[in-house]
Amino acid sequence: MVLDGAAHGGGEILLGDHLYSSFPVSASVPEAQPFDLAAIPKLYFDFVAWEIRGGGLNPFLPADTLQDTLSITFFAPDTIIAHFHPHDHGYYVPNAFTPNGDGFNDLWIPLGDRVDLDAYDLRLFDRWGQQLFFSNDFHEGWDGTAGGHEVPIGVYLYRIDVRDAFTQERWILHGHVTVVR
């Protein structure tokens, strides 16, 4: 049997108790014994489907190839391909928040997928260009304060320099956020 992973580097295949990370690879399994097969996507990838190329020689192949785990019995040589797909990059930056201490929407924090955590830079400015907040931590948000004091209700500017963790493409996001109390 041959195991392969489409989108090379996108994931691993667990066959029984053995984890395969490099593809294509040949694996031997006893005939007519059920085995568990699992697709394990890597960070920034999703499992899409299994492709089983048995050439019609194995009538007992599972019908549902969209599940990430299968129980499968081999009666003939097969090629099993796990299809992985990289996440699309996407960033969401809220345009307002209410840091009023009520426990709802008190923190302004941009969200994203495939963010390279080692190449993240967030800066917030007032309307005169004075920097009020800075962070290199993707998980850290702004609480609506500067210098230990609440900023007034108003519009503030942000600039986010971020790199896609998969493609290493650099993105500069900029816009405004409104503080409402």
VMD Tcl script that builds the backbone (N, CA, C; Angstrom):
set m [mol new atoms 543]
animate dup $m
set s [atomselect $m all]
$s set {name element resname resid chain x y z} {
  {N N MET 1 A 0.841 -1.162 0.000}
  {CA C MET 1 A 0.000 0.000 0.000}
  {C C MET 1 A 0.892 1.231 0.000}
  {N N VAL 2 A 0.442 2.274 -0.684}
  {CA C VAL 2 A 1.174 3.533 -0.734}
  {C C VAL 2 A 0.324 4.591 -0.049}
  {N N LEU 3 A 0.955 5.354 0.863}
  {CA C LEU 3 A 0.296 6.490 1.514}
  {C C LEU 3 A 0.869 7.761 0.923}
  {N N ASP 4 A -0.008 8.720 0.689}
  {CA C ASP 4 A 0.444 10.000 0.153}
  {C C ASP 4 A -0.384 11.108 0.774}
  {N N GLY 5 A 0.175 12.302 0.785}
  {CA C GLY 5 A -0.526 13.474 1.304}
  {C C GLY 5 A -0.511 14.567 0.262}
  {N N ALA 6 A -1.690 14.942 -0.238}
  {CA C ALA 6 A -1.771 16.051 -1.177}
  {C C ALA 6 A -1.617 17.336 -0.385}
  {N N ALA 7 A -0.964 18.324 -0.937}
  {CA C ALA 7 A -0.493 19.536 -0.244}
  {C C ALA 7 A 0.618 19.058 0.685}
  {N N HIS 8 A 1.721 18.642 0.075}
  {CA C HIS 8 A 2.844 18.088 0.831}
  {C C HIS 8 A 3.236 19.025 1.956}
  {N N GLY 9 A 3.437 18.441 3.120}
  {CA C GLY 9 A 3.751 19.210 4.311}
  {C C GLY 9 A 2.506 19.680 5.036}
  {N N GLY 10 A 1.322 19.325 4.516}
  {CA C GLY 10 A 0.076 19.790 5.106}
  {C C GLY 10 A -0.443 18.938 6.235}
  {N N GLY 11 A 0.129 17.754 6.421}
  {CA C GLY 11 A -0.373 16.914 7.495}
  {C C GLY 11 A 0.339 15.582 7.553}
  {N N GLU 12 A -0.158 14.752 8.442}
  {CA C GLU 12 A 0.410 13.431 8.677}
  {C C GLU 12 A -0.711 12.399 8.596}
  {N N ILE 13 A -0.315 11.142 8.411}
  {CA C ILE 13 A -1.281 10.045 8.383}
  {C C ILE 13 A -0.887 9.044 9.463}
  {N N LEU 14 A -1.867 8.722 10.284}
  {CA C LEU 14 A -1.682 7.708 11.320}
  {C C LEU 14 A -2.349 6.438 10.833}
  {N N LEU 15 A -1.554 5.391 10.609}
  {CA C LEU 15 A -2.048 4.089 10.172}
  {C C LEU 15 A -1.786 3.114 11.309}
  {N N GLY 16 A -2.856 2.680 11.960}
  {CA C GLY 16 A -2.676 1.848 13.150}
  {C C GLY 16 A -1.958 2.659 14.214}
  {N N ASP 17 A -0.767 2.192 14.610}
  {CA C ASP 17 A 0.033 2.898 15.616}
  {C C ASP 17 A 1.214 3.643 15.014}
  {N N HIS 18 A 1.320 3.673 13.698}
  {CA C HIS 18 A 2.487 4.286 13.065}
  {C C HIS 18 A 2.090 5.615 12.408}
  {N N LEU 19 A 2.879 6.666 12.709}
  {CA C LEU 19 A 2.632 7.994 12.165}
  {C C LEU 19 A 3.570 8.234 10.983}
  {N N TYR 20 A 2.994 8.601 9.845}
  {CA C TYR 20 A 3.765 8.887 8.642}
  {C C TYR 20 A 3.716 10.383 8.363}
  {N N SER 21 A 4.903 10.971 8.140}
  {CA C SER 21 A 4.998 12.411 7.916}
  {C C SER 21 A 5.570 12.770 6.554}
  {N N SER 22 A 6.298 11.859 5.930}
  {CA C SER 22 A 6.921 12.100 4.625}
  {C C SER 22 A 6.215 11.242 3.586}
  {N N PHE 23 A 5.894 11.846 2.458}
  {CA C PHE 23 A 5.116 11.147 1.445}
  {C C PHE 23 A 5.752 11.304 0.079}
  {N N PRO 24 A 5.490 10.397 -0.856}
  {CA C PRO 24 A 4.771 9.146 -0.672}
  {C C PRO 24 A 5.617 8.135 0.091}
  {N N VAL 25 A 4.944 7.190 0.717}
  {CA C VAL 25 A 5.619 6.164 1.499}
  {C C VAL 25 A 4.879 4.837 1.306}
  {N N SER 26 A 5.627 3.765 1.263}
  {CA C SER 26 A 5.014 2.434 1.188}
  {C C SER 26 A 4.844 1.895 2.591}
  {N N ALA 27 A 3.705 1.282 2.828}
  {CA C ALA 27 A 3.424 0.679 4.127}
  {C C ALA 27 A 2.850 -0.707 3.891}
  {N N SER 28 A 3.230 -1.606 4.740}
  {CA C SER 28 A 2.711 -2.969 4.632}
  {C C SER 28 A 1.749 -3.229 5.785}
  {N N VAL 29 A 0.607 -3.788 5.431}
  {CA C VAL 29 A -0.376 -4.186 6.434}
  {C C VAL 29 A -0.862 -5.579 6.083}
  {N N PRO 30 A -1.182 -6.368 7.081}
  {CA C PRO 30 A -1.709 -7.706 6.785}
  {C C PRO 30 A -3.049 -7.625 6.050}
  {N N GLU 31 A -3.244 -8.537 5.134}
  {CA C GLU 31 A -4.477 -8.577 4.359}
  {C C GLU 31 A -5.636 -9.026 5.241}
  {N N ALA 32 A -6.813 -8.447 4.988}
  {CA C ALA 32 A -8.075 -8.821 5.635}
  {C C ALA 32 A -8.124 -8.500 7.124}
  {N N GLN 33 A -7.312 -7.576 7.589}
  {CA C GLN 33 A -7.368 -7.118 8.983}
  {C C GLN 33 A -7.756 -5.644 9.002}
  {N N PRO 34 A -8.715 -5.264 9.819}
  {CA C PRO 34 A -9.096 -3.849 9.859}
  {C C PRO 34 A -8.015 -2.992 10.516}
  {N N PHE 35 A -7.830 -1.806 9.950}
  {CA C PHE 35 A -6.873 -0.833 10.489}
  {C C PHE 35 A -7.564 0.509 10.598}
  {N N ASP 36 A -7.153 1.266 11.595}
  {CA C ASP 36 A -7.634 2.631 11.721}
  {C C ASP 36 A -6.680 3.541 10.970}
  {N N LEU 37 A -7.242 4.489 10.264}
  {CA C LEU 37 A -6.496 5.436 9.456}
  {C C LEU 37 A -6.969 6.826 9.868}
  {N N ALA 38 A -6.034 7.706 10.194}
  {CA C ALA 38 A -6.407 9.058 10.621}
  {C C ALA 38 A -5.551 10.091 9.898}
  {N N ALA 39 A -6.200 11.158 9.444}
  {CA C ALA 39 A -5.505 12.291 8.835}
  {C C ALA 39 A -5.339 13.358 9.909}
  {N N ILE 40 A -4.110 13.830 10.091}
  {CA C ILE 40 A -3.808 14.820 11.120}
  {C C ILE 40 A -3.226 16.055 10.433}
  {N N PRO 41 A -4.051 17.094 10.242}
  {CA C PRO 41 A -3.540 18.295 9.570}
  {C C PRO 41 A -2.561 19.051 10.449}
  {N N LYS 42 A -1.584 19.670 9.812}
  {CA C LYS 42 A -0.636 20.518 10.525}
  {C C LYS 42 A -1.238 21.905 10.698}
  {N N LEU 43 A -0.557 22.718 11.473}
  {CA C LEU 43 A -0.998 24.075 11.717}
  {C C LEU 43 A -1.190 24.804 10.392}
  {N N TYR 44 A -2.292 25.520 10.263}
  {CA C TYR 44 A -2.665 26.303 9.085}
  {C C TYR 44 A -3.155 25.444 7.925}
  {N N PHE 45 A -3.498 24.197 8.179}
  {CA C PHE 45 A -4.054 23.308 7.162}
  {C C PHE 45 A -5.325 22.665 7.692}
  {N N ASP 46 A -6.204 22.283 6.778}
  {CA C ASP 46 A -7.404 21.516 7.094}
  {C C ASP 46 A -7.371 20.216 6.307}
  {N N PHE 47 A -7.937 19.166 6.896}
  {CA C PHE 47 A -8.136 17.931 6.159}
  {C C PHE 47 A -9.367 18.119 5.289}
  {N N VAL 48 A -9.278 17.683 4.016}
  {CA C VAL 48 A -10.393 17.846 3.083}
  {C C VAL 48 A -11.087 16.509 2.825}
  {N N ALA 49 A -10.320 15.496 2.379}
  {CA C ALA 49 A -10.928 14.211 2.022}
  {C C ALA 49 A -9.841 13.164 1.799}
  {N N TRP 50 A -10.260 11.929 1.848}
  {CA C TRP 50 A -9.404 10.810 1.465}
  {C C TRP 50 A -9.676 10.479 0.006}
  {N N GLU 51 A -8.633 10.075 -0.695}
  {CA C GLU 51 A -8.781 9.523 -2.044}
  {C C GLU 51 A -8.178 8.132 -2.003}
  {N N ILE 52 A -8.979 7.146 -2.362}
  {CA C ILE 52 A -8.525 5.754 -2.302}
  {C C ILE 52 A -8.510 5.226 -3.727}
  {N N ARG 53 A -7.303 4.906 -4.203}
  {CA C ARG 53 A -7.134 4.461 -5.594}
  {C C ARG 53 A -6.838 2.973 -5.615}
  {N N GLY 54 A -7.857 2.174 -5.411}
  {CA C GLY 54 A -7.673 0.731 -5.383}
  {C C GLY 54 A -7.882 0.072 -6.720}
  {N N GLY 55 A -8.272 0.837 -7.700}
  {CA C GLY 55 A -8.476 0.259 -9.025}
  {C C GLY 55 A -9.610 -0.740 -9.068}
  {N N GLY 56 A -10.548 -0.661 -8.121}
  {CA C GLY 56 A -11.677 -1.580 -8.103}
  {C C GLY 56 A -11.348 -2.943 -7.533}
  {N N LEU 57 A -10.126 -3.121 -7.040}
  {CA C LEU 57 A -9.725 -4.430 -6.519}
  {C C LEU 57 A -10.192 -4.665 -5.090}
  {N N ASN 58 A -10.567 -3.607 -4.376}
  {CA C ASN 58 A -10.947 -3.738 -2.980}
  {C C ASN 58 A -12.409 -3.319 -2.812}
  {N N PRO 59 A -13.326 -4.285 -2.804}
  {CA C PRO 59 A -14.750 -3.941 -2.719}
  {C C PRO 59 A -15.194 -3.477 -1.339}
  {N N PHE 60 A -14.321 -3.524 -0.340}
  {CA C PHE 60 A -14.706 -3.193 1.027}
  {C C PHE 60 A -14.197 -1.827 1.477}
  {N N LEU 61 A -13.876 -0.965 0.540}
  {CA C LEU 61 A -13.416 0.372 0.901}
  {C C LEU 61 A -14.584 1.167 1.475}
  {N N PRO 62 A -14.294 2.061 2.408}
  {CA C PRO 62 A -15.383 2.852 3.000}
  {C C PRO 62 A -15.998 3.796 1.969}
  {N N ALA 63 A -17.294 4.038 2.105}
  {CA C ALA 63 A -17.983 4.912 1.168}
  {C C ALA 63 A -17.748 6.386 1.497}
  {N N ASP 64 A -17.603 6.715 2.767}
  {CA C ASP 64 A -17.443 8.111 3.173}
  {C C ASP 64 A -15.964 8.432 3.302}
  {N N THR 65 A -15.454 9.231 2.368}
  {CA C THR 65 A -14.035 9.556 2.420}
  {C C THR 65 A -13.792 10.968 2.945}
  {N N LEU 66 A -14.830 11.618 3.519}
  {CA C LEU 66 A -14.680 12.964 4.046}
  {C C LEU 66 A -14.354 12.987 5.541}
  {N N GLN 67 A -14.515 11.858 6.204}
  {CA C GLN 67 A -14.187 11.787 7.623}
  {C C GLN 67 A -12.680 11.733 7.783}
  {N N ASP 68 A -12.165 12.382 8.835}
  {CA C ASP 68 A -10.711 12.376 9.018}
  {C C ASP 68 A -10.191 11.064 9.594}
  {N N THR 69 A -11.064 10.224 10.131}
  {CA C THR 69 A -10.650 8.900 10.610}
  {C C THR 69 A -11.501 7.840 9.921}
  {N N LEU 70 A -10.860 6.759 9.560}
  {CA C LEU 70 A -11.536 5.648 8.889}
  {C C LEU 70 A -11.076 4.347 9.498}
  {N N SER 71 A -11.940 3.352 9.445}
  {CA C SER 71 A -11.543 1.980 9.732}
  {C C SER 71 A -11.580 1.278 8.389}
  {N N ILE 72 A -10.462 0.704 8.008}
  {CA C ILE 72 A -10.342 0.180 6.651}
  {C C ILE 72 A -9.685 -1.194 6.683}
  {N N THR 73 A -10.125 -2.063 5.769}
  {CA C THR 73 A -9.558 -3.401 5.628}
  {C C THR 73 A -9.005 -3.518 4.212}
  {N N PHE 74 A -7.782 -3.995 4.100}
  {CA C PHE 74 A -7.135 -4.086 2.806}
  {C C PHE 74 A -7.144 -5.533 2.307}
  {N N PHE 75 A -7.552 -5.695 1.039}
  {CA C PHE 75 A -7.552 -7.008 0.400}
  {C C PHE 75 A -6.698 -7.016 -0.854}
  {N N ALA 76 A -6.227 -5.831 -1.248}
  {CA C ALA 76 A -5.423 -5.700 -2.459}
  {C C ALA 76 A -4.576 -4.444 -2.308}
  {N N PRO 77 A -3.540 -4.297 -3.136}
  {CA C PRO 77 A -2.731 -3.078 -3.069}
  {C C PRO 77 A -3.588 -1.835 -3.347}
  {N N ASP 78 A -3.383 -0.826 -2.547}
  {CA C ASP 78 A -4.131 0.425 -2.675}
  {C C ASP 78 A -3.181 1.599 -2.526}
  {N N THR 79 A -3.609 2.714 -3.051}
  {CA C THR 79 A -2.935 3.979 -2.797}
  {C C THR 79 A -3.937 4.852 -2.051}
  {N N ILE 80 A -3.546 5.315 -0.881}
  {CA C ILE 80 A -4.404 6.130 -0.035}
  {C C ILE 80 A -3.802 7.529 0.016}
  {N N ILE 81 A -4.602 8.527 -0.366}
  {CA C ILE 81 A -4.120 9.909 -0.377}
  {C C ILE 81 A -4.985 10.736 0.568}
  {N N ALA 82 A -4.338 11.421 1.493}
  {CA C ALA 82 A -5.032 12.365 2.364}
  {C C ALA 82 A -4.865 13.749 1.746}
  {N N HIS 83 A -5.972 14.401 1.466}
  {CA C HIS 83 A -5.933 15.740 0.878}
  {C C HIS 83 A -6.024 16.785 1.988}
  {N N PHE 84 A -5.017 17.648 2.034}
  {CA C PHE 84 A -4.979 18.751 2.982}
  {C C PHE 84 A -4.992 20.051 2.187}
  {N N HIS 85 A -5.591 21.067 2.751}
  {CA C HIS 85 A -5.665 22.360 2.070}
  {C C HIS 85 A -5.232 23.447 3.042}
  {N N PRO 86 A -4.354 24.346 2.613}
  {CA C PRO 86 A -3.949 25.427 3.520}
  {C C PRO 86 A -5.107 26.381 3.785}
  {N N HIS 87 A -5.155 26.888 5.003}
  {CA C HIS 87 A -6.160 27.907 5.320}
  {C C HIS 87 A -5.944 29.111 4.412}
  {N N ASP 88 A -7.005 29.760 4.084}
  {CA C ASP 88 A -6.878 31.050 3.421}
  {C C ASP 88 A -6.496 32.060 4.486}
  {N N HIS 89 A -5.643 33.011 4.115}
  {CA C HIS 89 A -5.326 34.025 5.102}
  {C C HIS 89 A -6.510 34.964 5.203}
  {N N GLY 90 A -6.733 35.416 6.380}
  {CA C GLY 90 A -7.825 36.347 6.588}
  {C C GLY 90 A -7.594 37.099 7.876}
  {N N TYR 91 A -7.894 38.357 7.856}
  {CA C TYR 91 A -7.732 39.187 9.038}
  {C C TYR 91 A -9.022 39.953 9.262}
  {N N TYR 92 A -9.413 40.065 10.508}
  {CA C TYR 92 A -10.588 40.835 10.883}
  {C C TYR 92 A -10.153 41.827 11.950}
  {N N VAL 93 A -10.429 43.089 11.682}
  {CA C VAL 93 A -10.065 44.138 12.623}
  {C C VAL 93 A -11.346 44.892 12.980}
  {N N PRO 94 A -11.817 44.766 14.224}
  {CA C PRO 94 A -13.034 45.476 14.622}
  {C C PRO 94 A -12.857 46.987 14.471}
  {N N ASN 95 A -13.944 47.679 14.155}
  {CA C ASN 95 A -13.835 49.128 13.974}
  {C C ASN 95 A -14.362 49.920 15.165}
  {N N ALA 96 A -14.804 49.229 16.226}
  {CA C ALA 96 A -15.256 49.915 17.440}
  {C C ALA 96 A -15.235 48.939 18.608}
  {N N PHE 97 A -15.133 49.476 19.816}
  {CA C PHE 97 A -15.272 48.662 21.018}
  {C C PHE 97 A -15.655 49.562 22.183}
  {N N THR 98 A -16.094 48.932 23.269}
  {CA C THR 98 A -16.628 49.677 24.416}
  {C C THR 98 A -15.880 49.304 25.694}
  {N N PRO 99 A -14.727 49.893 25.934}
  {CA C PRO 99 A -13.963 49.553 27.144}
  {C C PRO 99 A -14.543 50.243 28.390}
  {N N ASN 100 A -15.744 49.802 28.797}
  {CA C ASN 100 A -16.408 50.431 29.929}
  {C C ASN 100 A -16.487 49.549 31.168}
  {N N GLY 101 A -15.805 48.393 31.136}
  {CA C GLY 101 A -15.742 47.529 32.313}
  {C C GLY 101 A -16.962 46.671 32.545}
  {N N ASP 102 A -17.865 46.562 31.571}
  {CA C ASP 102 A -19.065 45.738 31.774}
  {C C ASP 102 A -18.843 44.269 31.420}
  {N N GLY 103 A -17.633 43.919 30.987}
  {CA C GLY 103 A -17.327 42.531 30.658}
  {C C GLY 103 A -17.643 42.146 29.221}
  {N N PHE 104 A -18.202 43.062 28.442}
  {CA C PHE 104 A -18.530 42.803 27.045}
  {C C PHE 104 A -17.791 43.792 26.158}
  {N N ASN 105 A -17.043 43.279 25.217}
  {CA C ASN 105 A -16.382 44.122 24.217}
  {C C ASN 105 A -15.451 45.157 24.856}
  {N N ASP 106 A -14.805 44.765 25.961}
  {CA C ASP 106 A -13.918 45.678 26.685}
  {C C ASP 106 A -12.506 45.718 26.127}
  {N N LEU 107 A -12.180 44.798 25.232}
  {CA C LEU 107 A -10.828 44.703 24.687}
  {C C LEU 107 A -10.905 44.731 23.167}
  {N N TRP 108 A -10.087 45.568 22.552}
  {CA C TRP 108 A -10.000 45.624 21.095}
  {C C TRP 108 A -8.841 44.733 20.680}
  {N N ILE 109 A -9.150 43.718 19.891}
  {CA C ILE 109 A -8.101 42.797 19.476}
  {C C ILE 109 A -8.365 42.326 18.044}
  {N N PRO 110 A -7.433 42.564 17.141}
  {CA C PRO 110 A -7.565 42.052 15.778}
  {C C PRO 110 A -7.477 40.527 15.776}
  {N N LEU 111 A -8.147 39.915 14.826}
  {CA C LEU 111 A -8.141 38.459 14.690}
  {C C LEU 111 A -7.583 38.097 13.327}
  {N N GLY 112 A -6.977 36.929 13.242}
  {CA C GLY 112 A -6.449 36.510 11.957}
  {C C GLY 112 A -6.104 35.042 11.944}
  {N N ASP 113 A -5.832 34.577 10.755}
  {CA C ASP 113 A -5.443 33.192 10.548}
  {C C ASP 113 A -4.109 33.189 9.810}
  {N N ARG 114 A -3.296 32.215 10.112}
  {CA C ARG 114 A -1.972 32.068 9.495}
  {C C ARG 114 A -1.046 33.225 9.849}
  {N N VAL 115 A -1.162 33.749 11.029}
  {CA C VAL 115 A -0.316 34.855 11.465}
  {C C VAL 115 A 1.005 34.303 11.973}
  {N N ASP 116 A 2.104 34.792 11.422}
  {CA C ASP 116 A 3.432 34.434 11.913}
  {C C ASP 116 A 3.638 35.187 13.224}
  {N N LEU 117 A 3.628 34.452 14.325}
  {CA C LEU 117 A 3.685 35.074 15.645}
  {C C LEU 117 A 5.005 35.773 15.922}
  {N N ASP 118 A 6.035 35.462 15.133}
  {CA C ASP 118 A 7.339 36.109 15.309}
  {C C ASP 118 A 7.472 37.388 14.484}
  {N N ALA 119 A 6.462 37.701 13.678}
  {CA C ALA 119 A 6.549 38.879 12.806}
  {C C ALA 119 A 5.238 39.652 12.868}
  {N N TYR 120 A 4.873 40.080 14.048}
  {CA C TYR 120 A 3.621 40.802 14.256}
  {C C TYR 120 A 3.928 42.107 14.975}
  {N N ASP 121 A 3.362 43.192 14.477}
  {CA C ASP 121 A 3.614 44.505 15.057}
  {C C ASP 121 A 2.316 45.312 14.978}
  {N N LEU 122 A 1.755 45.664 16.127}
  {CA C LEU 122 A 0.521 46.438 16.208}
  {C C LEU 122 A 0.813 47.765 16.887}
  {N N ARG 123 A 0.347 48.849 16.271}
  {CA C ARG 123 A 0.526 50.184 16.845}
  {C C ARG 123 A -0.781 50.954 16.713}
  {N N LEU 124 A -1.131 51.686 17.796}
  {CA C LEU 124 A -2.315 52.541 17.812}
  {C C LEU 124 A -1.894 53.976 18.059}
  {N N PHE 125 A -2.551 54.906 17.362}
  {CA C PHE 125 A -2.187 56.322 17.430}
  {C C PHE 125 A -3.425 57.174 17.673}
  {N N ASP 126 A -3.224 58.328 18.285}
  {CA C ASP 126 A -4.319 59.292 18.380}
  {C C ASP 126 A -4.349 60.116 17.093}
  {N N ARG 127 A -5.258 61.076 17.007}
  {CA C ARG 127 A -5.420 61.829 15.753}
  {C C ARG 127 A -4.259 62.768 15.463}
  {N N TRP 128 A -3.383 62.981 16.429}
  {CA C TRP 128 A -2.201 63.819 16.210}
  {C C TRP 128 A -0.962 62.988 15.886}
  {N N GLY 129 A -1.149 61.666 15.799}
  {CA C GLY 129 A -0.032 60.790 15.449}
  {C C GLY 129 A 0.786 60.312 16.624}
  {N N GLN 130 A 0.358 60.595 17.849}
  {CA C GLN 130 A 1.095 60.122 19.026}
  {C C GLN 130 A 0.750 58.650 19.262}
  {N N GLN 131 A 1.768 57.835 19.405}
  {CA C GLN 131 A 1.549 56.410 19.637}
  {C C GLN 131 A 1.009 56.191 21.041}
  {N N LEU 132 A -0.118 55.469 21.133}
  {CA C LEU 132 A -0.758 55.200 22.417}
  {C C LEU 132 A -0.557 53.769 22.888}
  {N N PHE 133 A -0.352 52.853 21.949}
  {CA C PHE 133 A -0.266 51.435 22.293}
  {C C PHE 133 A 0.603 50.745 21.259}
  {N N PHE 134 A 1.379 49.768 21.747}
  {CA C PHE 134 A 2.256 48.985 20.887}
  {C C PHE 134 A 2.291 47.560 21.414}
  {N N SER 135 A 2.275 46.575 20.516}
  {CA C SER 135 A 2.408 45.183 20.935}
  {C C SER 135 A 2.975 44.341 19.806}
  {N N ASN 136 A 3.844 43.404 20.173}
  {CA C ASN 136 A 4.342 42.372 19.261}
  {C C ASN 136 A 3.661 41.030 19.533}
  {N N ASP 137 A 2.723 41.019 20.487}
  {CA C ASP 137 A 2.020 39.799 20.876}
  {C C ASP 137 A 0.656 39.769 20.195}
  {N N PHE 138 A 0.471 38.837 19.278}
  {CA C PHE 138 A -0.773 38.729 18.520}
  {C C PHE 138 A -1.985 38.523 19.427}
  {N N HIS 139 A -1.786 37.958 20.599}
  {CA C HIS 139 A -2.882 37.648 21.511}
  {C C HIS 139 A -3.181 38.778 22.494}
  {N N GLU 140 A -2.431 39.860 22.416}
  {CA C GLU 140 A -2.644 40.980 23.322}
  {C C GLU 140 A -3.489 42.053 22.635}
  {N N GLY 141 A -4.522 42.490 23.311}
  {CA C GLY 141 A -5.387 43.528 22.768}
  {C C GLY 141 A -5.228 44.834 23.523}
  {N N TRP 142 A -5.903 45.853 23.031}
  {CA C TRP 142 A -5.854 47.187 23.634}
  {C C TRP 142 A -7.070 47.373 24.519}
  {N N ASP 143 A -6.847 47.875 25.719}
  {CA C ASP 143 A -7.926 48.058 26.685}
  {C C ASP 143 A -8.499 49.472 26.704}
  {N N GLY 144 A -8.102 50.319 25.765}
  {CA C GLY 144 A -8.630 51.675 25.693}
  {C C GLY 144 A -7.959 52.646 26.641}
  {N N THR 145 A -6.732 52.292 27.054}
  {CA C THR 145 A -5.980 53.193 27.922}
  {C C THR 145 A -4.664 53.565 27.265}
  {N N ALA 146 A -4.106 54.670 27.746}
  {CA C ALA 146 A -2.778 55.096 27.317}
  {C C ALA 146 A -2.128 55.752 28.526}
  {N N GLY 147 A -0.936 55.316 28.864}
  {CA C GLY 147 A -0.233 55.884 30.008}
  {C C GLY 147 A -0.979 55.657 31.309}
  {N N GLY 148 A -1.751 54.580 31.388}
  {CA C GLY 148 A -2.478 54.264 32.613}
  {C C GLY 148 A -3.799 54.995 32.775}
  {N N HIS 149 A -4.206 55.762 31.780}
  {CA C HIS 149 A -5.459 56.510 31.844}
  {C C HIS 149 A -6.359 56.142 30.670}
  {N N GLU 150 A -7.677 56.209 30.895}
  {CA C GLU 150 A -8.619 55.952 29.818}
  {C C GLU 150 A -8.487 57.024 28.749}
  {N N VAL 151 A -8.510 56.594 27.489}
  {CA C VAL 151 A -8.510 57.575 26.407}
  {C C VAL 151 A -9.941 58.080 26.234}
  {N N PRO 152 A -10.114 59.298 25.743}
  {CA C PRO 152 A -11.475 59.813 25.550}
  {C C PRO 152 A -12.195 59.096 24.412}
  {N N ILE 153 A -13.514 59.194 24.429}
  {CA C ILE 153 A -14.315 58.672 23.325}
  {C C ILE 153 A -13.807 59.334 22.047}
  {N N GLY 154 A -13.650 58.534 21.003}
  {CA C GLY 154 A -13.152 59.099 19.760}
  {C C GLY 154 A -12.653 58.036 18.815}
  {N N VAL 155 A -12.021 58.496 17.761}
  {CA C VAL 155 A -11.500 57.628 16.711}
  {C C VAL 155 A -9.983 57.597 16.809}
  {N N TYR 156 A -9.422 56.391 16.733}
  {CA C TYR 156 A -7.984 56.183 16.837}
  {C C TYR 156 A -7.519 55.384 15.627}
  {N N LEU 157 A -6.282 55.571 15.260}
  {CA C LEU 157 A -5.725 54.917 14.078}
  {C C LEU 157 A -4.886 53.710 14.489}
  {N N TYR 158 A -4.917 52.676 13.665}
  {CA C TYR 158 A -4.058 51.518 13.905}
  {C C TYR 158 A -3.249 51.221 12.655}
  {N N ARG 159 A -2.112 50.568 12.904}
  {CA C ARG 159 A -1.260 50.050 11.836}
  {C C ARG 159 A -0.771 48.687 12.306}
  {N N ILE 160 A -1.024 47.680 11.501}
  {CA C ILE 160 A -0.616 46.316 11.839}
  {C C ILE 160 A 0.298 45.820 10.733}
  {N N ASP 161 A 1.492 45.419 11.107}
  {CA C ASP 161 A 2.448 44.814 10.190}
  {C C ASP 161 A 2.460 43.327 10.533}
  {N N VAL 162 A 2.025 42.496 9.619}
  {CA C VAL 162 A 1.869 41.070 9.890}
  {C C VAL 162 A 2.406 40.275 8.705}
  {N N ARG 163 A 2.893 39.067 8.999}
  {CA C ARG 163 A 3.398 38.189 7.944}
  {C C ARG 163 A 2.591 36.895 7.965}
  {N N ASP 164 A 2.236 36.414 6.784}
  {CA C ASP 164 A 1.522 35.158 6.634}
  {C C ASP 164 A 2.468 34.017 7.015}
  {N N ALA 165 A 2.049 33.196 7.965}
  {CA C ALA 165 A 2.925 32.130 8.466}
  {C C ALA 165 A 3.181 31.046 7.433}
  {N N PHE 166 A 2.320 30.916 6.453}
  {CA C PHE 166 A 2.485 29.865 5.457}
  {C C PHE 166 A 3.295 30.341 4.260}
  {N N THR 167 A 2.934 31.494 3.696}
  {CA C THR 167 A 3.594 31.990 2.494}
  {C C THR 167 A 4.713 32.980 2.792}
  {N N GLN 168 A 4.768 33.494 4.011}
  {CA C GLN 168 A 5.719 34.516 4.439}
  {C C GLN 168 A 5.463 35.863 3.763}
  {N N GLU 169 A 4.292 36.011 3.138}
  {CA C GLU 169 A 3.920 37.281 2.521}
  {C C GLU 169 A 3.624 38.308 3.613}
  {N N ARG 170 A 4.110 39.519 3.421}
  {CA C ARG 170 A 3.949 40.581 4.411}
  {C C ARG 170 A 2.712 41.414 4.061}
  {N N TRP 171 A 1.934 41.729 5.104}
  {CA C TRP 171 A 0.739 42.541 4.948}
  {C C TRP 171 A 0.816 43.722 5.904}
  {N N ILE 172 A 0.417 44.885 5.428}
  {CA C ILE 172 A 0.310 46.057 6.301}
  {C C ILE 172 A -1.163 46.448 6.300}
  {N N LEU 173 A -1.781 46.352 7.450}
  {CA C LEU 173 A -3.184 46.692 7.608}
  {C C LEU 173 A -3.269 48.007 8.356}
  {N N HIS 174 A -4.141 48.877 7.931}
  {CA C HIS 174 A -4.306 50.137 8.641}
  {C C HIS 174 A -5.765 50.577 8.540}
  {N N GLY 175 A -6.178 51.343 9.530}
  {CA C GLY 175 A -7.551 51.797 9.562}
  {C C GLY 175 A -7.810 52.548 10.853}
  {N N HIS 176 A -9.071 52.537 11.256}
  {CA C HIS 176 A -9.413 53.253 12.482}
  {C C HIS 176 A -10.306 52.403 13.372}
  {N N VAL 177 A -10.272 52.713 14.647}
  {CA C VAL 177 A -11.124 52.069 15.640}
  {C C VAL 177 A -11.745 53.172 16.486}
  {N N THR 178 A -13.024 53.025 16.761}
  {CA C THR 178 A -13.739 54.011 17.551}
  {C C THR 178 A -13.919 53.498 18.976}
  {N N VAL 179 A -13.548 54.316 19.952}
  {CA C VAL 179 A -13.758 54.002 21.357}
  {C C VAL 179 A -15.101 54.594 21.764}
  {N N VAL 180 A -16.005 53.735 22.238}
  {CA C VAL 180 A -17.315 54.149 22.721}
  {C C VAL 180 A -17.445 53.651 24.150}
  {N N ARG 181 A -17.812 54.518 25.055}
  {CA C ARG 181 A -17.953 54.078 26.465}
  {C C ARG 181 A -19.394 54.058 26.877}
}
mol reanalyze $m
mol bondsrecalc $m
mol representation Tube
mol addrep $m
